């Protein structure tokens, strides 16, 4: 308990000494596109490309849904189901 209290005291002390340096935000890099954490092509691609990407993702989702349904019909064990779905989607 003493060690934990000492660690808390040290952390409070360090934060109080230089709060601006520790919590400061980095300056902008001058990028024209916003950084969203997503893949850049999802936010900066033209509408036709984004539509095509959406259609491809929908096709993959549908394929996986069909494979999940097939796994349930074949009563594949729950622990083996993920591998079954991955192999089924790759074959299709």
MORATA-V693446 format. One record per residue. N is the residue number from 1. SS is DSSP state (H for helix, E for strand, L for the rest). Layout:
# MORATA-V693446
N	SS
N	SS
This chain:
# MORATA-V693446
1	L
2	H
3	H
4	H
5	H
6	H
7	H
8	H
9	H
10	H
11	H
12	H
13	H
14	H
15	H
16	H
17	H
18	L
19	H
20	H
21	H
22	H
23	H
24	L
25	L
26	L
27	L
28	L
29	L
30	L
31	L
32	L
33	L
34	L
35	L
36	L
37	L
38	L
39	L
40	H
41	H
42	H
43	H
44	H
45	L
46	L
47	H
48	H
49	H
50	H
51	H
52	H
53	H
54	H
55	H
56	H
57	H
58	H
59	H
60	H
61	H
62	H
63	H
64	H
65	H
66	H
67	H
68	H
69	H
70	H
71	H
72	H
73	H
74	L
75	L
76	L
77	L
78	H
79	H
80	H
81	H
82	H
83	H
84	H
85	H
86	H
87	H
88	H
89	H
90	H
91	H
92	L
